[in-house]
Structure formats: structure tokens, C-alpha cells
Amino acid sequence: MTTLPSATRKKLGLVIDLDTCVGCHACVVACKEWNTGGYGAPLSDQDAYGASPSGAWLNRVHSFEITPAATRCKGGQGPAQSAQIVHFPKSCLHCDDAPCVTVCPTGASYKRAEDGIVLVDESMCIGCGLCAWACPYGAREMDAAAGVMKKCTLCVDRIYNDNIPEPDQVPACVRACPASARHFGDLGDPGSAVSKLVAERGGVDLMPEQGTRPVNKYLPPRAKADIDIDGNFRLAELAMPEATGFLGWLDRALERLG
Amino acid sequence: MHPAPSIILFSTLSGAGFGMMIWLGAGFGPSSRGFAFFACGLALALATAGLFASLWHLGNPRRAWRALSQWRSSWLSREGIFSIAALACFGIYALLWAAGQGRFIFPGVCGAMFALATIYATSMIYAGIEAVPRWSKSPTPALFVAYATAGGGLGVTVAALPFTDPPLATLAVSAALLIAAAAVALWWRMRAAAIGLDADGSTPETAIGLPALGRARLFESPHSSPNYLFKEMVFRIGRKHADKLRRLAFGAAFILPLLLLGIAAAMPSWSPVLWLALPVHLAGVAASRWLFFAEAEHVVSLYYGYR
């Protein structure tokens, strides 16, 4: 059924901390690894070792440079800030108003009423690609070998899987993240750890103007300390070696000379 | 957006075929059995050729029948159902007519209505994609209906050539449909040209959820060679020659067929030149459909350094 459920009992999703993400792509690789052997057809690659490799991936990390409106180099007024790099992992946001689901002509795409996960039943998918067109976020990629649409399953075959140890019962990307920048939980429950994190850090939606009501939230980078202000302490000074012996005596003697 | 040949072929040929069904089903054209055979055959051939071309677009065409199930939410599903209903009603109408039983109003009108509904559903597949503002915020349904009715009118006029010298009224109606479609095409183009990727306020900054932080620039792409998203939604091709192609498409789709209609009206002995009008028109429609896709921008491009 490609009509959306009016409400879902849970809203399982991810909270991604753009402050701590270091852009290592470990989540990307862990996702590819798990999902190529898990739910549905393997995530195929084409010309993987050739000149122009391509393949289906369900999670990708873009890196952006953000230049504040008032920068020191422009001699701007107001709070001077340096430009910063933001590493930005992107996967399916499991939207409440998922436009990818309603356009599906076969019923292969659906949003689960019990936990809100958006899934593709690959045995029903005709590979028309319309859902990928409907998604503003580019979260869906066609598998060129199987001719079916692939997307993040929120590791539905891990999170309910009693055959694996409990710490592993989270999406592969969350388990792999070395910076703990990825959090998994029920965003429909205001008391959950992820909901509290979103409230505390001011979690945001991606492209809210597209009207998709994403479940996944992103935590903006925290304000950076202004390292260029005079009087601020300089890291380089901490690294100065302390002179001992003859050089130490010479150092102190010259110091006294003024 | 990727201008897939299968989709361009589908919407061009099926558009003209279902357009012909609208006029034939509504009772236009001569009543001879020969004409019934030829014109209905042409309409059905164009429509089914287009539908088969669209199957070629699918990753798993053998499962295509499943696409008829989700008419509650999906315009693609509705298109499939309407097209089958149109083919069935019009097929019955054409069979009875060609068999000498006359032109029955009920199957004819049903066929015409379902044909019109099919064209509308096709247009809504594109007009319903909010992530492509150029399609969703411009009069895309009017564009598709205008092209199909004009192409259908021209098809019916041309298909009558072996059976009768085209009467002036027929030529005039066909010309009027072409002029109306040309006007809609210009109107659509004017609206579409003013609609950018930011029509809903989407920017690279809102795409990453950080508009408050400053201006975002893609520093490092997530992948080093193009992927599916690139091929389908981000690639920008044909922009350099877009204006030239647009003029050629407009000339072929509207100006040349109008000229040929004019020649046939002024000099009835020259009316066989009208045979050229349909292929020339369809080539023009195909070229403009190519631009419809190639020039459309998808908001996912915002993640790849475009704004």
C-alpha cells in the first residue's frame, strides 16, 4: 500500500551530530558492508575496479565549507567567525510525509505503521525510478544489477534481530561511528534519549520547505571558540621545549639581560 | 533530469496516439470503413508503441502488471489503468466501426475520455514531483494536454488523406489546435524559465539544515565518479545549445505543420505534402520533450554544489 499511514506508533530514526562527525566515511562503508549481505538483493557495484566505478550506496558523506556572513577577511562587523568544514552524512530520513512512497505504482514502497520505517519490497519493485525522482534528498539509488530500488532500511534486520548481541542491535552506521556522531532511537517518544538530545541541541530538519516532515534530525555544530582574539592562549607555546643544562642556563642568563 | 529515450519516445508517441483517440472517439473524421481501419490502427499503434517503449525504461519489466495496483496514490498507476481502459474502449469502438457496424457513441466517448485522462495522468507524474520545481510549479498538465490534442488532430487530418481531399474546415481545426498548443508551449516556457531550484526556498544551506551558519559550498563530493543520482537527477546536458534546440523544436512541432496545412488549404492538389506534417510534428515534440527533461533541475543537486 503506497498510501501513508495517518500516524505511526513509533518514529524510529537517526540523529546525526554535525558537531562531532569527522567525515571518516566509516558509516558509509559499514552500511554498504551490512546491506550487501542483508535485506534484499546485494548492493551491486559496476566496473568496481575499472576506470569509472559506480555502485549503489545507501549512505553518503558530503563535506561542506561554510563561510559565515560576517568574516574577518572581509573586515565585517559583528561576531567574527572563521569558515568551517561540516561533514554531512546523508541517508533516508524516513519522512512522515514521504513523497517517495505515494508515487510508487506497485505498492513496493511503503511506510510501516508500527515503527515508521520506509522500506522497499524488492519482489514487487519494477525499477521505474519514480520514487528516486520524488525524494528531494537523493536517498534512493537504483541497483543496476537487480533493477530494483535500494534505500536505507534503518537496518531493520539488525534492530529487531535477537540472534546478534544486544549492543549490535542498532543500525550498522551507528555501531560503526568512531565519533559517536550517530544516534538511533524513537523520535516519536519525547522521553527517549534521541528526543532529549534533539531538544537539548536544537536538532533540525533538512529542507523543511519541501514538506516531507523528516523523522531523522541533524544537530548543528556548536559555536566555535574564536581562536584569533589577542590574549587567547596559543597552542604553539605549550609545545615549546623547556631548555635544560647549559642551554637552560644561557636561556635564563639572556632573559635576565632583558 | 535524465532525458531517457524510452520516456521521450513513450510520451511523444502515446501522446499523439491518445490524442487521435480523443478526436476519433468524439466522432471527428470521415466515416468510411477504410478510414476507420487506417486512422484507428494508427492511433492504437502509436499509443501501444509508446507504452512498450515505457516498459523498456523499467528495471524489471516482467513485473509491470503490478503497476496497476496503487491508483489510490500514484499517478503512474492511474496512467496505466487509464491507458488500458482507453485502449479497451477505443479498441471496441474501432472494431465495430471497421466491421461496418457504425460509430457507436458510448465506447467512442469512453475511449476519448480515458485517452484524455491518460494524458493528464502522464502530466501529473511530472507535475506531482515537488523536488523538481520547474515541473511542479508550471502549467505542466496544460502543456501535455495541448501537445497531445494538437498532435491527435494533426494525426486524424493526415490519416484521412487516402480517403478524401481534406475539407477546409478540418484543416482549419487542425491549425487552430496547433496554434493553441504553440501558445500553451510558450506560456509554459515563460513560466518555467522563471522557476529556479530555489522556488520553494531550498538552497544548499537548507539542504544541510544550517541556513543560520552562513554560506555553504561543497568542499568534497561523497563519491569520486558519477552515481545513479548523478545520472538521473544531477547531470546537466544540452544546456549550451538549449535555445537553438528549442527554436528547432518549435519550428518542427508547430510552424512547419502549420505551413503544410496552409499549402494544403491553398492548393488542394498539393495536399499530399501533409503526409510530412505528422513525422515533422512528432520530431519537434520529441525534441521539446528532451528539453523538458534535460532542463529540469532536481533539488538533490543542492547537495552537489549547485544552487
Interface residues (C-beta under 8 A of the other chain):
Chain A: M1 T2 T3 L18 G23 V28 S52 P53 S54 G55 A56 W57 R60 V61 H62 S63 F64 E65 I66 T67 P68 A69 Q81 A83 Q84 I85 V86 F88 K90 P99 V101 T102 V103 C104 P105 T106 G107 A108 M124 C125 I126 G127 C128 G129 L130 A132 W133 A134 C135 P136 Y137 G138 E141 M142 D143 A144 A146 G147 V148 M149 V204 D205 L206 M207 P208 E209 Q210 G211 Y218 P220 P221
Chain B: M1 H57 L58 G59 N60 P61 R63 A64 R66 A67 L68 S69 Q70 R72 S73 S74 W75 L76 S77 G80 I125 G128 I129 E130 A131 V132 D200 G201 S202 P204 T206 A207 I208 G209 L210 A212 L213 G214 R215 A216 R217 L218 F219 E220 S221 P222 H223 S225 P226 N227 Y228 L229 E232 M233 H298 V299 V300 Y303 Y304
